[in-house]
Amino acid sequence: MTQSTDDGAPSSTPATAGGELMLLDTASLYFRAFFGVPDSIKAPDGTPVNAVRGLLDMIATLVTDRRPSRLVACWDVDWRPAFRVEAIPTYKAHRVAEKVPGTTGVEEVPEKLVAQVPVIVDVLAALGIARVGAAGYEADDVIGTLTAREVARRAAEGTAPDPSGRAAVEVVTGDRDLFQLVDDAAGVRILYPTKGVRNLDVVDQARLAERYGITTGAAYADMAVLRGDPSDGLPGVPGIGEKTAVALLAKFGDLAGVLAAREAGDPGLTATQRRRLTEAAAYLEVAPLVVRVAPDAPVGEFHDALPTAPADPDALAELTERWGLGTSVRRLLDVLGR
């Protein structure tokens, strides 16, 4: 653990919306900032800082619009964990830039972005915004673990749902894999940026039903197992696309029900569907481990309260001057100071 260490039309953001705990899929956001903000935005020495400034501006907007009381920048300590690669060797294989002994490979990242990631780390630390990762796990797993902890804490305390519509947890990500965490009863929803973080698709169970025809986050994960995801190197069950996967889940309840129907020779499956599910048995045995986020990654204790002032004003001042971050840092400090 370290701390400071697309589809579909967007829905409107409710005026009373917001969440007590906001979890950022940080890499997803700084990649979006890098590609969305011109690389003509540079530090005094000519180094591009578009991803740094873009991320800081995103955080300022999110804090202003969503008003969280706690904020965590979740981090990819291992972008391609060994346990997932061992289960499905093609997992993210097409994104590997080079093999490194003792790892599953180095991710292919634009050179102009590589130099900005350490700056992001330093600025978050100086601001006092928690940056949290877990050895051997992705940011998705950190998000899944922190979400599970928050839901369990609230259940133990008997915290009732907020009648204002304020969520217990809001996850900000451009990765649809995390739709599996959506849970209305637990107060967990996803904020999916469409055109920047001012245009958010607020994904709750109604939105899942509208967009995919499924009604829970767990069903989304089951659909993803059956359908696969080429962008992550997950083959899915050949011949079973999204619509068929949704229809099977509607008929049999969940992935376990679909597999039980396969084993029982249930007439609700066509001969072709049964054959395809049988031929994909080895994949279906391991895919849930790869697709589902870990709820128990080794994340230690840390301070996640939204800072109202910089943790290290001198370091922040030096970083701001060195990298030409004045406008973005001042804006974020103004938002935090409120």
VOBA-1610 file (N, C-alpha, C; in pm, whole numbers, padded with zeros to 5 digits, always signed):
BEGIN
Met+00085-00120+00000Met+00000+00000+00000Met+00088+00124+00000Thr+00048+00219-00083Thr+00118+00347-00084Thr+00017+00456-00059Gln+00059+00559+00003Gln-00028+00674+00023Gln+00053+00798-00002Ser-00007+00892-00074Ser+00051+01017-00117Ser+00193+01012-00135Thr+00104+00824-00034Thr+00171+00694-00012Thr+00289+00695-00025Asp-01866+00288-02340Asp-01870+00428-02385Asp-01994+00461-02470Asp-02006+00375-02420Asp-02117+00388-02513Asp-02237+00450-02444Gly-02334+00498-02525Gly-02459+00545-02467Gly-02455+00695-02438Ala-02571+00756-02443Ala-02577+00900-02416Ala-02568+00925-02267Pro-02504+01036-02228Pro-02492+01065-02086Pro-02626+01099-02024Ser-02642+01063-01898Ser-02761+01104-01826Ser-02728+01230-01747Ser-02829+01304-01708Ser-02804+01428-01635Ser-02758+01397-01494Thr-02679+01485-01437Thr-02632+01471-01300Thr-02732+01537-01206Pro-02794+01461-01112Pro-02893+01520-01023Pro-02832+01632-00940Ala-02911+01734-00912Ala-02861+01849-00838Ala-02817+01810-00697Thr-02883+01709-00638Thr-02851+01670-00502Thr-02750+01556-00498Ala-02699+01517-00616Ala-02611+01401-00620Ala-02478+01430-00553Gly-02409+01324-00522Gly-02278+01334-00462Gly-02254+01210-00379Gly-02134+01197-00326Gly-02104+01081-00245Gly-02010+01116-00133Glu-02023+01045-00023Glu-01933+01071+00089Glu-01790+01033+00054Leu-01773+00915-00007Leu-01641+00866-00045Leu-01630+00863-00197Met-01532+00934-00251Met-01507+00933-00394Met-01377+00858-00422Leu-01383+00760-00509Leu-01267+00680-00547Leu-01233+00709-00693Leu-01112+00752-00718Leu-01068+00786-00854Leu-00990+00671-00914Asp-01028+00629-01034Asp-00948+00537-01113Asp-00842+00625-01181Thr-00734+00651-01110Thr-00645+00761-01144Thr-00584+00749-01282Ala-00533+00630-01317Ala-00472+00613-01449Ala-00573+00637-01560Ser-00695+00590-01541Ser-00799+00613-01640Ser-00819+00762-01662Leu-00814+00839-01555Leu-00837+00983-01566Leu-00717+01056-01624Tyr-00594+01018-01583Tyr-00482+01094-01639Tyr-00455+01055-01785Phe-00492+00933-01825Phe-00486+00900-01968Phe-00584+00987-02046Arg-00705+01003-01992Arg-00804+01087-02059Arg-00757+01232-02065Ala-00696+01278-01957Ala-00644+01414-01956Ala-00534+01430-02061Phe-00446+01331-02071Phe-00335+01337-02166Phe-00385+01350-02309Phe-00487+01272-02343Phe-00538+01274-02480Phe-00639+01386-02503Gly-00694+01442-02394Gly-00796+01545-02409Gly-00745+01687-02399Val-00626+01704-02338Val-00568+01837-02321Val-00447+01848-02415Pro-00435+01955-02492Pro-00325+01967-02589Pro-00188+01954-02522Asp-00096+01884-02588Asp+00039+01870-02531Asp+00122+01997-02550Ser+00058+02101-02600Ser+00123+02232-02604Ser+00125+02295-02465Ile+00050+02237-02370Ile+00055+02281-02231Ile+00184+02226-02171Lys+00280+02315-02146Lys+00414+02271-02106Lys+00465+02346-01984Ala+00562+02281-01919Ala+00634+02343-01808Ala+00733+02444-01864Pro+00792+02528-01779Pro+00890+02625-01827Pro+01007+02563-01903Asp+01043+02437-01869Asp+01154+02374-01940Asp+01111+02305-02068Gly+00983+02317-02105Gly+00933+02258-02229Gly+00872+02120-02214Thr+00875+02062-02094Thr+00816+01930-02071Thr+00664+01940-02074Pro+00594+01856-02152Pro+00447+01859-02150Pro+00394+01827-02010Val+00293+01902-01967Val+00229+01876-01838Val+00077+01874-01855Asn+00033+01838-01977Asn-00111+01838-02004Asn-00186+01735-01919Ala-00125+01618-01894Ala-00192+01518-01812Ala-00199+01562-01666Val-00093+01626-01618Val-00090+01673-01478Val-00197+01778-01458Arg-00195+01880-01542Arg-00292+01989-01526Arg-00434+01941-01551Gly-00450+01853-01650Gly-00583+01800-01679Gly-00639+01723-01562Leu-00557+01641-01497Leu-00603+01564-01382Leu-00640+01656-01265Leu-00556+01755-01238Leu-00585+01849-01129Leu-00716+01924-01155Asp-00738+01964-01280Asp-00862+02033-01314Asp-00982+01939-01299Met-00964+01811-01336Met-01072+01714-01318Met-01109+01700-01171Ile-01008+01690-01086Ile-01034+01675-00942Ile-01107+01798-00889Ala-01064+01916-00932Ala-01130+02039-00887Ala-01277+02040-00928Thr-01305+01998-01050Thr-01443+01994-01098Thr-01525+01892-01022Leu-01468+01774-01000Leu-01540+01669-00929Leu-01573+01710-00785Val-01476+01771-00719Val-01499+01814-00580Val-01605+01924-00576Thr-01600+02015-00672Thr-01699+02123-00677Thr-01840+02069-00701Asp-01851+01979-00800Asp-01984+01934-00842Asp-02041+01823-00754Arg-01954+01735-00700Arg-02004+01617-00629Arg-01991+01628-00477Arg-01907+01716-00429Arg-01894+01746-00286Arg-01865+01623-00199Pro-01764+01544-00231Pro-01729+01432-00143Pro-01664+01484-00015Ser-01671+01408+00091Ser-01599+01445+00213Ser-01469+01366+00224Arg-01458+01258+00146Arg-01336+01177+00144Arg-01301+01147-00001Leu-01171+01140-00029Leu-01125+01123-00167Leu-01000+01037-00169Val-00997+00938-00259Val-00880+00852-00273Val-00844+00840-00420Ala-00718+00868-00453Ala-00666+00845-00587Ala-00612+00701-00590Cys-00690+00610-00647Cys-00652+00468-00649Cys-00551+00445-00760Trp-00452+00361-00730Trp-00331+00354-00813Trp-00304+00212-00862Asp-00255+00203-00986Asp-00211+00074-01042Asp-00068+00047-00998Val-00051-00031-00892Val+00084-00076-00856Val+00127-00184-00955Asp+00033-00268-00996Asp+00059-00372-01096Asp-00055-00368-01197Trp-00028-00317-01314Trp-00134-00299-01415Trp-00178-00431-01478Arg-00094-00535-01463Arg-00124-00667-01524Arg-00085-00776-01424Pro-00165-00794-01319Pro-00127-00884-01209Pro-00101-01027-01254Ala-00004-01089-01189Ala+00036-01225-01226Ala-00079-01324-01212Phe-00164-01306-01110Phe-00271-01404-01091Phe-00371-01402-01207Arg-00387-01286-01270Arg-00477-01280-01385Arg-00409-01335-01510Val-00281-01307-01526Val-00208-01357-01643Val-00195-01509-01637Glu-00174-01563-01517Glu-00165-01708-01502Glu-00297-01776-01540Ala-00407-01709-01510Ala-00538-01765-01542Ala-00567-01755-01692Ile-00540-01636-01750Ile-00564-01613-01893Ile-00442-01539-01949Pro-00347-01609-02011Pro-00222-01547-02057Pro-00241-01430-02153Thr-00353-01425-02224Thr-00375-01314-02318Thr-00420-01186-02248Tyr-00439-01191-02117Tyr-00490-01074-02046Tyr-00397-00953-02067Lys-00447-00851-02133Lys-00375-00725-02163Lys-00242-00748-02235Ala-00225-00865-02296Ala-00097-00896-02360Ala-00065-00800-02474His-00167-00751-02543His-00144-00662-02657His-00097-00523-02613Arg-00102-00494-02482Arg-00058-00364-02434Arg+00084-00367-02378Val+00149-00484-02384Val+00283-00497-02328Val+00385-00435-02423Ala+00462-00339-02372Ala+00564-00273-02453Ala+00693-00354-02454Glu+00728-00412-02338Glu+00851-00491-02329Glu+00843-00584-02209Lys+00916-00694-02220Lys+00922-00790-02110Lys+01031-00747-02013Val+01000-00757-01886Val+01096-00723-01781Val+01104-00842-01686Pro+01225-00892-01657Pro+01237-01007-01567Pro+01165-00983-01435Gly+01092-01085-01391Gly+01021-01076-01265Gly+00887-01006-01271Thr+00845-00962-01391Thr+00716-00896-01408Thr+00643-00960-01525Thr+00518-00919-01543Thr+00442-00966-01659Thr+00453-00869-01776Gly+00546-00775-01767Gly+00570-00683-01877Gly+00544-00539-01840Val+00601-00448-01916Val+00583-00304-01895Val+00476-00255-01991Glu+00383-00177-01939Glu+00273-00128-02021Glu+00321-00025-02122Glu+00264-00033-02242Glu+00296+00064-02345Glu+00224+00195-02314Val+00303+00298-02285Val+00249+00429-02247Val+00319+00534-02333Pro+00245+00634-02384Pro+00310+00739-02464Pro+00425+00803-02387Glu+00536+00826-02456Glu+00657+00880-02392Glu+00630+01012-02322Lys+00546+01096-02382Lys+00517+01226-02322Lys+00433+01215-02196Leu+00368+01100-02178Leu+00292+01078-02055Leu+00379+01016-01946Val+00471+00930-01985Val+00557+00861-01887Val+00622+00961-01793Ala+00675+01070-01848Ala+00747+01169-01767Ala+00654+01244-01671Gln+00524+01242-01697Gln+00431+01319-01615Gln+00380+01241-01493Val+00387+01109-01499Val+00332+01029-01389Val+00403+01058-01256Pro+00537+01065-01251Pro+00602+01101-01124Pro+00564+01239-01073Val+00536+01330-01164Val+00492+01465-01123Val+00355+01456-01056Ile+00267+01375-01112Ile+00135+01354-01052Ile+00150+01298-00911Val+00239+01201-00896Val+00264+01141-00764Val+00307+01248-00664Asp+00403+01331-00704Asp+00457+01433-00613Asp+00353+01538-00578Val+00274+01580-00676Val+00175+01685-00651Val+00063+01634-00560Leu+00017+01512-00581Leu-00085+01455-00493Leu-00034+01447-00350Ala+00093+01408-00334Ala+00152+01398-00200Ala+00157+01535-00134Ala+00200+01636-00208Ala+00211+01771-00151Ala+00074+01827-00116Leu-00027+01792-00195Leu-00162+01838-00167Leu-00222+01768-00045Gly-00178+01644-00021Gly-00235+01566+00088Gly-00352+01481+00046Ile-00364+01455-00086Ile-00468+01366-00137Ile-00416+01223-00133Ala-00489+01135-00066Ala-00447+00996-00051Ala-00429+00931-00187Arg-00314+00868-00206Arg-00286+00791-00327Arg-00257+00649-00282Val-00342+00556-00320Val-00339+00423-00260Val-00336+00314-00365Gly-00240+00222-00349Gly-00232+00105-00434Gly-00203-00017-00349Ala-00195-00134-00413Ala-00166-00258-00342Ala-00076-00344-00429Ala+00032-00394-00370Ala+00128-00476-00445Ala+00058-00596-00507Gly+00081-00615-00638Gly+00024-00729-00708Gly-00119-00711-00753Tyr-00171-00590-00741Tyr-00311-00565-00777Tyr-00325-00437-00858Glu-00435-00431-00934Glu-00467-00314-01013Glu-00546-00212-00931Ala-00557-00092-00985Ala-00639+00010-00920Ala-00784-00037-00908Asp-00833-00114-01007Asp-00969-00168-00999Asp-00989-00248-00872Asp-00887-00324-00834Asp-00897-00408-00714Asp-00894-00322-00587Val-00815-00217-00589Val-00812-00124-00476Val-00951-00060-00461Ile-01009-00021-00574Ile-01143+00038-00571Ile-01245-00063-00519Gly-01236-00187-00567Gly-01328-00290-00520Gly-01314-00316-00372Thr-01190-00316-00323Thr-01165-00342-00181Thr-01215-00227-00094Leu-01185-00104-00133Leu-01229+00011-00054Leu-01381+00024-00057Thr-01442-00010-00170Thr-01588-00009-00178Thr-01648-00113-00084Ala-01592-00235-00085Ala-01642-00341+00003Ala-01627-00302+00149Arg-01515-00238+00184Arg-01494-00195+00323Arg-01597-00091+00365Glu-01622+00005+00276Glu-01716+00111+00310Glu-01857+00056+00326Val-01896-00034+00236Val-02029-00095+00245Val-02042-00176+00374Ala-01938-00253+00408Ala-01940-00333+00530Ala-01946-00244+00654Arg-01871-00134+00652Arg-01871-00042+00767Arg-02010+00016+00788Arg-02073+00058+00680Arg-02205+00117+00691Arg-02308+00014+00738Ala-02295-00109+00689Ala-02388-00214+00732Ala-02373-00241+00881Ala-02247-00244+00929Ala-02223-00269+01071Ala-02277-00156+01158Glu-02270-00034+01106Glu-02319+00082+01182Glu-02469+00102+01166Gly-02528+00028+01071Gly-02670+00045+01045Gly-02703+00177+00982Thr-02610+00231+00902Thr-02631+00360+00838Thr-02740+00349+00732Ala-02844+00427+00746Ala-02956+00422+00652Ala-02919+00494+00522Pro-02984+00456+00411Pro-02961+00528+00285Pro-02994+00676+00302Asp-02918+00760+00237Asp-02937+00905+00246Asp-03059+00946+00162Pro-03162+01001+00224Pro-03283+01037+00148Pro-03259+01145+00044Ser-03147+01219+00053Ser-03119+01323-00046Ser-03066+01265-00176Gly-03038+01136-00178Gly-02983+01074-00297Gly-02832+01071-00297Arg-02770+01113-00189Arg-02624+01112-00178Arg-02575+00969-00162Ala-02478+00931-00242Ala-02428+00794-00242Ala-02326+00772-00131Ala-02311+00646-00091Ala-02205+00610+00002Ala-02070+00616-00068Val-02066+00566-00192Val-01942+00560-00270Val-01972+00600-00413Glu-01889+00691-00466Glu-01893+00721-00609Glu-01755+00692-00667Val-01753+00609-00771Val-01629+00569-00838Val-01621+00644-00970Val-01513+00716-00991Val-01495+00793-01115Val-01399+00716-01204Thr-01447+00669-01317Thr-01365+00586-01405Thr-01414+00593-01548Gly-01322+00577-01641Gly-01356+00563-01781Gly-01353+00419-01825Asp-01350+00327-01727Asp-01341+00184-01752Asp-01473+00118-01714Arg-01544+00064-01813Arg-01674+00003-01787Arg-01664-00124-01704Asp-01546-00182-01690Asp-01531-00302-01606Asp-01584-00277-01466Leu-01572-00154-01418Leu-01612-00123-01281Leu-01763-00105-01265Phe-01838-00117-01374Phe-01984-00116-01362Phe-02031-00232-01274Gln-01947-00334-01259Gln-01984-00449-01175Gln-02003-00410-01029Leu-01954-00294-00988Leu-01967-00253-00848Leu-02100-00182-00818Val-02176-00149-00921Val-02300-00076-00901Val-02394-00154-00809Asp-02446-00084-00707Asp-02533-00149-00609Asp-02618-00040-00544Asp-02742-00028-00586Asp-02828+00078-00534Asp-02850+00065-00384Ala-02873-00058-00338Ala-02903-00078-00196Ala-02786-00037-00107Ala-02665-00058-00157Ala-02546-00022-00081Ala-02502+00121-00107Gly-02565+00189-00203Gly-02530+00328-00232Gly-02401+00341-00310Val-02377+00249-00405Val-02255+00252-00485Val-02292+00278-00631Arg-02235+00383-00688Arg-02259+00411-00829Arg-02130+00455-00896Ile-02133+00449-01029Ile-02016+00483-01110Ile-02041+00615-01181Leu-01941+00700-01184Leu-01945+00824-01262Leu-01854+00804-01382Tyr-01915+00791-01499Tyr-01841+00759-01621Tyr-01831+00885-01707Pro-01710+00941-01723Pro-01695+01062-01804Pro-01725+01034-01951Thr-01804+01121-02011Thr-01830+01109-02154Thr-01747+01211-02231Lys-01769+01339-02201Lys-01684+01445-02258Lys-01628+01525-02142Gly-01529+01467-02075Gly-01474+01531-01957Gly-01563+01506-01837Val-01517+01548-01720Val-01590+01517-01597Val-01706+01613-01571Arg-01726+01709-01660Arg-01847+01791-01647Arg-01967+01720-01709Asn-01942+01622-01793Asn-02048+01541-01853Asn-02029+01399-01805Leu-02103+01362-01700Leu-02089+01231-01639Leu-02212+01147-01664Asp-02189+01024-01706Asp-02297+00927-01711Asp-02304+00866-01571Val-02408+00897-01496Val-02423+00846-01361Val-02484+00707-01371Val-02402+00605-01346Val-02444+00467-01368Val-02492+00405-01239Asp-02623+00384-01232Asp-02684+00310-01123Asp-02754+00189-01185Gln-02837+00119-01108Gln-02898-00002-01163Gln-02998+00030-01273Ala-03066+00144-01263Ala-03159+00183-01369Ala-03084+00209-01499Arg-02967+00268-01487Arg-02887+00296-01608Arg-02835+00166-01669Leu-02796+00069-01584Leu-02754-00061-01636Leu-02868-00128-01712Ala-02988-00120-01656Ala-03104-00182-01720Ala-03134-00113-01853Glu-03122+00019-01854Glu-03148+00096-01976Glu-03046+00066-02085Arg-02919+00061-02044Arg-02812+00049-02143Arg-02785-00096-02185Tyr-02793-00190-02089Tyr-02753-00327-02118Tyr-02863-00431-02101Gly-02972-00394-02035Gly-03077-00492-02013Gly-03050-00583-01895Ile-02958-00543-01808Ile-02930-00617-01685Ile-02955-00524-01569Thr-02979-00581-01451Thr-03027-00497-01341Thr-02933-00485-01223Thr-02819-00553-01225Thr-02726-00542-01113Thr-02582-00536-01163Gly-02495-00487-01074Gly-02354-00487-01107Gly-02299-00628-01121Ala-02345-00720-01035Ala-02300-00858-01043Ala-02335-00920-01178Ala-02454-00886-01230Ala-02494-00937-01360Ala-02406-00880-01471Tyr-02360-00755-01452Tyr-02269-00698-01551Tyr-02140-00780-01559Ala-02086-00819-01443Ala-01964-00900-01442Ala-01988-01034-01511Asp-02102-01098-01484Asp-02134-01226-01548Asp-02146-01209-01699Met-02209-01100-01743Met-02219-01073-01886Met-02081-01055-01947Ala-01993-00983-01875Ala-01859-00958-01926Ala-01780-01088-01940Val-01800-01182-01850Val-01733-01312-01860Val-01777-01382-01988Leu-01907-01389-02012Leu-01960-01459-02129Leu-01923-01388-02259Arg-01936-01257-02260Arg-01912-01178-02381Arg-01765-01163-02413Gly-01682-01153-02308Gly-01541-01126-02328Gly-01517-00978-02352Asp-01389-00942-02367Asp-01352-00802-02387Asp-01219-00797-02461Pro-01223-00776-02594Pro-01098-00772-02672Pro-01000-00667-02622Ser-01050-00557-02566Ser-00959-00451-02520Ser-00875-00497-02402Asp-00919-00602-02331Asp-00842-00659-02220Asp-00785-00796-02254Gly-00801-00840-02377Gly-00749-00970-02416Gly-00829-01086-02360Leu-00958-01064-02332Leu-01044-01170-02280Leu-01131-01223-02393Pro-01114-01350-02431Pro-01181-01403-02550Pro-01331-01419-02537Gly-01382-01439-02416Gly-01524-01468-02400Gly-01557-01605-02456Val-01686-01635-02463Val-01731-01761-02522Val-01757-01735-02670Pro-01680-01796-02759Pro-01699-01772-02903Pro-01845-01795-02944Gly-01899-01698-03016Gly-02036-01712-03064Gly-02141-01659-02968Ile-02101-01619-02848Ile-02196-01561-02752Ile-02157-01416-02729Gly-02234-01328-02792Gly-02209-01186-02778Gly-02291-01127-02664Glu-02295-00995-02661Glu-02360-00927-02549Glu-02509-00960-02538Lys-02581-00956-02650Lys-02725-00980-02646Lys-02757-01122-02601Thr-02682-01219-02653Thr-02705-01358-02612Thr-02671-01377-02466Ala-02562-01316-02421Ala-02522-01327-02280Ala-02632-01271-02189Val-02686-01155-02225Val-02793-01095-02144Val-02916-01185-02143Ala-02950-01243-02258Ala-03067-01331-02266Ala-03048-01456-02179Leu-02928-01512-02180Leu-02900-01630-02099Leu-02909-01598-01950Leu-02856-01483-01911Leu-02860-01444-01770Leu-03004-01416-01726Ala-03085-01358-01816Ala-03225-01333-01783Ala-03299-01465-01763Lys-03262-01565-01841Lys-03331-01695-01835Lys-03287-01778-01716Phe-03156-01775-01684Phe-03103-01865-01583Phe-03054-01796-01455Gly-03066-01665-01449Gly-03040-01592-01325Gly-02901-01534-01312Asp-02799-01617-01331Asp-02661-01570-01320Asp-02570-01668-01391Leu-02440-01643-01387Leu-02346-01729-01458Leu-02351-01872-01404Ala-02360-01884-01273Ala-02369-02018-01214Ala-02492-02092-01266Gly-02601-02020-01283Gly-02722-02081-01336Gly-02707-02124-01480Val-02638-02043-01559Val-02613-02079-01699Val-02528-02206-01706Leu-02424-02214-01624Leu-02336-02331-01626Leu-02409-02455-01573Ala-02496-02436-01475Ala-02575-02550-01425Ala-02669-02601-01534Ala-02727-02508-01610Ala-02814-02548-01720Ala-02736-02625-01827Arg-02614-02582-01852Arg-02527-02653-01946Arg-02503-02796-01899Glu-02471-02814-01773Glu-02441-02947-01720Glu-02565-03036-01716Ala-02681-02974-01693Ala-02804-03052-01682Ala-02870-03079-01817Gly-02814-03023-01922Gly-02877-03038-02053Gly-03012-02970-02060Asp-03024-02857-01993Asp-03150-02784-01985Asp-03199-02748-02126Pro-03327-02777-02156Pro-03379-02745-02289Pro-03388-02595-02316Gly-03369-02514-02212Gly-03367-02369-02234Gly-03245-02323-02311Leu-03145-02409-02319Leu-03026-02381-02402Leu-03043-02450-02536Thr-03008-02379-02643Thr-03008-02446-02773Thr-02887-02540-02779Ala-02892-02633-02873Ala-02779-02726-02888Ala-02650-02651-02918Thr-02662-02545-02997Thr-02542-02467-03032Thr-02488-02394-02910Gln-02577-02335-02829Gln-02532-02266-02708Gln-02465-02362-02612Arg-02524-02480-02595Arg-02466-02579-02504Arg-02327-02621-02553Arg-02317-02642-02684Arg-02186-02681-02738Arg-02083-02571-02717Arg-02120-02448-02742Arg-02025-02338-02725Arg-01983-02323-02579Leu-02077-02335-02489Leu-02045-02325-02346Leu-01958-02442-02301Thr-01980-02557-02358Thr-01899-02674-02323Thr-01757-02660-02377Glu-01744-02614-02500Glu-01611-02596-02560Glu-01532-02488-02487Ala-01601-02395-02423Ala-01534-02286-02351Ala-01522-02315-02202Ala-01539-02442-02162Ala-01541-02477-02020Ala-01414-02433-01947Ala-01298-02453-02009Ala-01172-02416-01943Ala-01165-02266-01920Tyr-01207-02189-02019Tyr-01210-02043-02005Tyr-01308-02002-01896Leu-01426-02059-01896Leu-01530-02020-01800Leu-01492-02056-01657Glu-01403-02150-01640Glu-01360-02187-01506Glu-01271-02080-01443Val-01192-02012-01525Val-01097-01914-01471Val-01137-01770-01495Ala-01224-01745-01593Ala-01256-01607-01631Ala-01314-01524-01517Pro-01402-01579-01432Pro-01454-01495-01324Pro-01346-01436-01235Leu-01237-01512-01210Leu-01126-01461-01129Leu-01062-01339-01195Val-01057-01341-01327Val-00993-01232-01402Val-01085-01111-01414Val-01212-01136-01439Val-01306-01027-01466Val-01349-00955-01339Arg-01373-01029-01233Arg-01426-00967-01111Arg-01314-00899-01032Val-01341-00779-00985Val-01240-00708-00906Val-01228-00773-00769Ala-01107-00768-00715Ala-01083-00827-00584Ala-01144-00740-00475Pro-01219-00800-00381Pro-01273-00722-00270Pro-01183-00724-00147Asp-01066-00787-00161Asp-00980-00808-00045Asp-00833-00788-00076Ala-00802-00690-00161Ala-00662-00658-00189Ala-00596-00607-00060Pro-00464-00628-00046Pro-00395-00588+00078Pro-00373-00438+00088Val-00480-00367+00116Val-00474-00221+00132Val-00474-00191+00282Gly-00371-00122+00328Gly-00361-00089+00470Gly-00446+00030+00508Glu-00429+00077+00631Glu-00503+00194+00678Glu-00436+00322+00626Phe-00517+00423+00602Phe-00465+00551+00553Phe-00569+00658+00581His-00529+00782+00564His-00616+00897+00591His-00677+00942+00460Asp-00810+00939+00450Asp-00873+00971+00322Asp-00960+01096+00325Ala-00956+01172+00433Ala-01036+01294+00438Ala-00990+01391+00330Leu-01085+01458+00267Leu-01050+01556+00166Leu-00973+01669+00233Pro-00851+01699+00188Pro-00772+01803+00255Pro-00832+01941+00233Thr-00817+02026+00332Thr-00862+02165+00318Thr-00745+02260+00297Ala-00623+02207+00312Ala-00501+02286+00290Ala-00391+02187+00251Pro-00286+02233+00184Pro-00180+02142+00140Pro-00112+02073+00257Ala-00074+01949+00236Ala+00001+01875+00338Ala+00143+01929+00349Asp+00200+01974+00235Asp+00336+02027+00232Asp+00338+02151+00143Pro+00305+02267+00201Pro+00295+02389+00119Pro+00424+02424+00046Asp+00539+02404+00110Asp+00666+02438+00045Asp+00691+02350-00076Ala+00669+02219-00060Ala+00689+02127-00173Ala+00591+02160-00285Leu+00467+02191-00249Leu+00368+02223-00351Leu+00407+02351-00426Ala+00457+02450-00354Ala+00500+02574-00419Ala+00614+02548-00517Glu+00709+02464-00476Glu+00823+02432-00563Glu+00777+02357-00687Leu+00689+02260-00669Leu+00639+02183-00782Leu+00558+02271-00876Thr+00478+02359-00819Thr+00395+02448-00899Thr+00480+02537-00988Glu+00587+02593-00931Glu+00675+02680-01010Glu+00754+02600-01112Arg+00810+02488-01069Arg+00895+02409-01159Arg+00819+02360-01282Trp+00693+02316-01261Trp+00618+02254-01369Trp+00513+02345-01430Gly+00506+02468-01386Gly+00412+02561-01446Gly+00267+02524-01424Leu+00233+02487-01299Leu+00100+02437-01268Leu+00013+02541-01197Gly+00056+02666-01199Gly-00007+02768-01117Gly-00158+02775-01126Thr-00214+02786-01246Thr-00358+02802-01261Thr-00433+02682-01205Ser-00389+02562-01239Ser-00458+02440-01195Ser-00446+02420-01045Val-00329+02444-00989Val-00310+02426-00845Val-00391+02529-00767Arg-00388+02654-00810Arg-00464+02758-00740Arg-00614+02727-00743Arg-00662+02680-00856Arg-00803+02647-00866Arg-00840+02535-00770Leu-00757+02430-00766Leu-00787+02318-00678Leu-00778+02358-00532Leu-00677+02438-00497Leu-00663+02483-00358Leu-00784+02568-00317Asp-00832+02649-00408Asp-00950+02732-00380Asp-01071+02643-00352Val-01087+02539-00432Val-01200+02445-00414Val-01186+02372-00280Leu-01066+02323-00251Leu-01045+02249-00126Leu-01064+02340-00005Gly-01025+02466-00018Gly-01035+02560+00093Gly-01177+02598+00130Arg-01271+02566+00041Arg-01410+02597+00070Arg-01470+02497+00168
//
